[in-house]
Amino acid sequence: MKRIGVLTSGGDAQGMNAALRAVVRAGLDRGAEVYAIYEGYQGLVKGGDAILPINWNAVGGILQMGGTAIGTARSAEFRTREGRVRAVANLIKNGIDGLVVIGGDGSLTGADTMRSEWSSILQELLDTGRISHAEFDKYPYLAIAGLVGSIDNDMWGTDITIGADSALHRITYAVDCISSTAASHQRAFVVEVMGRNSGYLALMSALATGADWAFIPESPPDVDNWEEKMCEVLKAGRRAGRRDSIVIVAEGAIDRNGNPIETEYVRQVLQDRLHEDVRTTILGHVQRGGAPSAYDRNMSTLVGVAAVDELLNATADSMPQLIGMKGNRVMRLPLMECVEKTHEINAAIKERNFTEAMDLRGRNYKESFQILRTLVRALPHDPKPGQRRLTLAVMTASAPSPGMNTAVRAAVRLGLDRGHHLLGVSNSFLGLINDDMRPFKWMDVDHWASMGGSELGTNRHVPSGKDFYAIARTIEERQIDGLLIIGGWAGYQSALHLLRERENFPAFQIPIICLPATINNNLPGSELSVGADTALNNIVDAVNKIKQSAVASRRCFVVEVMGKYCGYLALMSMLATGAERAYLHEEGVTLKDLYHDVKLLNTGFEHGKRLGVMIRNERAHPLYTTQFMSNLFEAEGGDLYEVRTSVLGHLQQGGDPSPFDRILATRYAYRCINFLEEEALAMKDNVACIGIQGSAYHVTPLEEIVRRYDVKYERAKEQWWMDLRPTAQMLAQPGPQYYHENGEKMW
Ligand code: ADP
């Protein structure tokens, strides 16, 4: 039997617990034994009771907790060979030859150093009689899988690290709060965020909150007198109507000569030159704290499971792998290459080789910085002489989805900055039908980055019959060259109608692009739609509160979530909350399922279980309704537990968009404006939608999307997230107390 060790090391990060839980449960599920190593490398060097077997139930109830349940520490001893010799001896004494390390680049470097010394250390241990010949032969190599726990998102090779999304939640919340007080007093604020060598948090929080300026280590201001430039932009912003100014500074921000740009200095500069009240907020450890976001829980869970599979498939020749994310997919990369490249970035910053630092950070990062530089402008660039200025119309369609306003803001500013005219269409297609629209000015969208709902107004009206005449007239009279539709299926469908009516209405021969924005995440062509992450966070928060409400009694909740026929929210919230069950329309619900679940609940509560959560998609079954299930469990549970239902309803659609949705909306909007501009300037008229598919962004023709849509059940025919079903099910399995001693299941 394989024996796996798991440790968390270095700075803690929200989501480490989710990863730990996944490693332990996936390990046990795959038939391995799992040992927790407490307090990082310190525990590994110490041995004894710092290395103990860990069971299924020990990682129950930790998913929603920040920090790490097995402790983390910095270990000076492990940096020495003698420390690592003791660490190896402890691994061997415990029979561990596979290690999952959850930590930052320091921790992962340490792991690799120990691995590379493995043979020589083994020899030393044999020669000094600390291990036997049998042990020497039994453990010829150490398999390693690294998961990056770092709120800074500073690791080369993976798009995101454990904790970064939660840290962004803390920052965007704080900056949103600061914005409203700053605007009331017409004040400027300087906000310092974490990131010594990585500007990720500063850059992304500036994008997400609509801040006015950001300083990041990898790309300092390109002039020496940046103070003047910054103040000019902020003053111009004020002249254009901004009531507040927010400057975000990464803790490692430097100028182009390598001198630190300190928060206090920025404050002084603003105070002296803007002659206004300037305050600073240093967010500090708040960014590391609190419950992990839904994304961090799920991402950390998936990489945790992948890390176990990596170890179980490892051979003597396997190199340590880093398990991270590329777009929307888990991927593995040689760990040492990632660490080395990360060190190269740090070195490039130190040597003031900023072009190289940005190149190493990758395309997405550079692109985001470029987008930010446009969005923070006080006014757009003047149009280039002789350039063709397009008129692009923007609308939101279908049900409101958090992040719609963020997308409109980004599209409007990016379009205006390129010299085009942007029209804001009111109330979806009704605005096109009734010619209800207005030209956007730069400052019209000033605070839209953080606003939920849709400022333009949105509805599900799909044009038909006479509508087409009216729309054609509006397009002709307004000379609209391209149309951006931000929304769900009603928007896609409307675009398709315009496409199909082209023979009758030549006015429709303009490029149209759809930007997926629906909390249901049911659209083909895009694995993630804007709004779904916010909805998921809303559900996760609600379930947390529901769970806490039940501390004093034994209770089972049947929680109904939205999604129409699409089970995305149900399954992903099951994964993120550790619920025991998700009922999906895709799978149907049978009497046998319910019988099984009753037995599971009853056995659980008989054995001391205090809480059960069953998540039901709103349309999982037409007859086995939420109330029906609740009644069934209530009747069958007898005195064992009480049952309550909770229909979460519209709270899922509301609220400020999550940072993830804001960033996604911005990136999608950027690609949509690129698409419309390229098409219109080339006199082309394709109709398409944007979306992330696997690890990359794709533009897919709408005709293709239609073929991939299940009209009856209003969802994509193939849904990528159904592949996560077995993992969600595996992690939610009841623990070993549900097995008889002979290994048979109790139900
Ligand atoms: P992080 O993992 O968050 O980057 P640190 O850099 O503090 O945090 O590393 C955590 C621990 O990993 C250190 O206390 C040390 O025990 C170990 N470690 C870091 N760098 C090395 C190294 N080069 N060689 C051996 N061990 C290291």
Residues whose N, C-alpha, C, O or C-beta is under 5 A from the ligand:
A	BS01	ADP	S9 G10 G11 Y41 A73 R74 S75 A76 F78 R79 G103 G104 D105 G106 S107 L108 T109 G110 T113 G149
